[in-house]
């Protein structure tokens, strides 16, 4: 699979993801957290909390995507590694997928989205520091941006 084919199948799959995180009328399917005493805590708008919830909800969908297209899914070893997920096809082509999220400022604008440090592996394309596979070994680099 080349990067254009990967992008096409990924975009087709992502088009179905709204139903994973929200109802048809746009309400989030997750309303809060529950503890062992059955106390319910509503979700705050803390970006780290919302981002993690989105990752948790989307992960099974991305796993189904990988299986459907015969891709091996390799997760980053640590939180600060790039990318969040590497997909590898049966010919060893690698595709990097980084999950990013941000919030709407108003109807026409979103808050900024940090895409990376652009040091280390980005400049040293054969480096293995803070990256799953060397940057230069990927056939394509993609960002799944979630705007809430």
C-alpha positions as CSV (number, residue, x, y, z in Angstrom):
1,X,0.0,0.0,0.0
2,X,1.4,3.4,-0.8
3,X,0.7,6.6,1.2
4,X,-2.1,7.8,-1.1
5,X,-3.9,4.5,-0.7
6,X,-3.4,4.6,3.0
7,X,-4.7,8.1,3.2
8,X,-7.8,7.2,1.2
9,X,-8.8,4.2,3.3
10,X,-8.0,6.2,6.5
11,X,-10.2,9.1,5.4
12,X,-13.0,6.7,4.5
13,X,-12.8,5.1,8.0
14,X,-12.5,8.4,9.9
15,X,-15.7,9.7,8.2
16,X,-17.6,7.2,10.4
17,X,-15.9,8.2,13.7
18,X,-18.4,10.9,14.8
19,X,-20.9,8.2,15.8
20,X,-18.3,6.7,18.1
21,X,-18.0,9.9,20.2
22,X,-21.4,11.6,19.9
23,X,-25.0,11.0,19.4
24,X,-26.8,11.9,16.1
25,X,-27.8,15.2,17.6
26,X,-24.2,16.0,18.6
27,X,-24.1,15.2,22.3
28,X,-21.1,13.4,23.7
29,X,-21.7,9.7,24.5
30,X,-19.4,10.0,27.6
31,X,-20.9,12.3,30.3
32,X,-18.5,11.6,33.1
33,X,-16.6,9.2,35.3
34,X,-17.9,6.9,38.0
35,X,-16.0,5.7,41.0
36,X,-16.3,2.4,43.0
37,X,-18.8,4.2,45.4
38,X,-20.9,5.0,42.3
39,X,-20.3,8.7,42.6
40,X,-20.5,10.4,39.2
41,X,-18.1,13.1,38.2
42,X,-18.9,15.2,35.1
43,X,-16.2,15.7,32.5
44,X,-14.3,18.9,32.8
45,X,-13.2,20.8,29.7
46,X,-9.6,20.2,30.6
47,X,-7.9,19.4,27.3
48,X,-5.9,16.5,28.6
49,X,-9.0,14.8,30.0
50,X,-10.9,15.3,26.8
51,X,-8.0,14.2,24.6
52,X,-7.6,11.0,26.6
53,X,-11.3,10.3,26.3
54,X,-11.2,10.7,22.6
55,X,-8.2,8.4,22.3
56,X,-10.0,5.8,24.4
57,X,-13.1,5.9,22.3
58,X,-11.2,6.0,18.9
59,X,-8.7,3.3,19.7
60,X,-11.0,0.3,19.1
61,X,-12.1,1.9,15.8
62,X,-8.5,2.3,14.7
63,X,-7.8,-1.4,15.7
64,X,-10.8,-2.4,13.5
65,X,-9.4,-0.2,10.7
66,X,-6.0,-2.0,11.0
67,X,-7.6,-5.5,10.9
68,X,-9.9,-4.6,8.0
69,X,-7.0,-3.5,5.9
70,X,-4.4,-6.1,7.0
71,X,-2.3,-3.7,8.9
72,X,-0.3,-4.4,12.0
73,X,-0.8,-1.7,14.6
74,X,2.2,-0.7,16.7
75,X,1.6,1.6,19.6
76,X,4.3,4.1,20.9
77,X,6.3,2.7,23.8
78,X,6.0,5.9,25.8
79,X,3.6,8.9,26.1
80,X,6.1,11.3,24.6
81,X,7.1,9.1,21.6
82,X,6.1,9.8,18.0
83,X,3.8,8.7,16.5
84,X,0.9,7.6,18.7
85,X,0.3,4.7,16.3
86,X,2.3,3.1,13.5
87,X,0.6,1.0,11.0
88,X,2.7,-1.6,9.0
89,X,1.4,-3.4,6.0
90,X,2.4,-6.9,4.8
91,X,5.2,-5.4,2.6
92,X,6.7,-3.5,5.7
93,X,5.5,-0.1,4.6
94,X,5.0,2.1,7.7
95,X,2.5,4.8,8.2
96,X,2.6,7.2,11.2
97,X,-0.6,8.4,12.8
98,X,-0.5,11.0,15.5
99,X,-3.7,11.8,17.4
100,X,-4.2,15.5,18.1
101,X,-7.2,17.3,19.6
102,X,-8.2,20.9,20.2
103,X,-11.3,22.9,21.0
104,X,-13.5,25.3,19.1
105,X,-13.0,29.0,20.1
106,X,-16.1,30.0,18.2
107,X,-18.1,28.9,15.1
108,X,-15.2,29.8,12.8
109,X,-12.0,29.2,14.8
110,X,-10.3,26.5,16.7
111,X,-7.5,26.8,19.3
112,X,-4.0,25.9,18.1
113,X,-2.8,22.4,17.7
114,X,0.8,21.4,18.5
115,X,2.0,19.0,15.8
116,X,5.5,18.2,17.2
117,X,8.8,19.6,18.5
118,X,10.5,19.5,15.1
119,X,13.8,18.6,16.7
120,X,15.6,15.3,17.2
121,X,14.0,12.6,15.0
122,X,12.4,15.2,12.6
123,X,15.8,16.6,11.7
124,X,17.8,13.4,12.2
125,X,15.6,11.2,10.1
126,X,17.5,8.0,11.1
127,X,17.3,8.6,14.8
128,X,15.5,6.2,17.1
129,X,15.2,8.6,20.0
130,X,11.6,9.3,21.1
131,X,10.2,7.6,18.0
132,X,8.8,4.1,17.3
133,X,10.7,3.7,14.0
134,X,13.1,6.1,12.4
135,X,11.2,9.1,10.9
136,X,12.7,8.5,7.4
137,X,11.5,4.8,7.4
138,X,7.8,5.8,7.2
139,X,6.0,5.9,3.9
140,X,3.7,8.6,5.2
141,X,3.0,10.8,8.2
142,X,-0.6,11.6,9.1
143,X,-2.4,13.5,11.8
144,X,-5.9,12.6,13.0
145,X,-7.2,15.9,14.3
146,X,-10.2,15.9,16.6
147,X,-12.0,19.2,17.1
148,X,-14.5,19.4,19.9
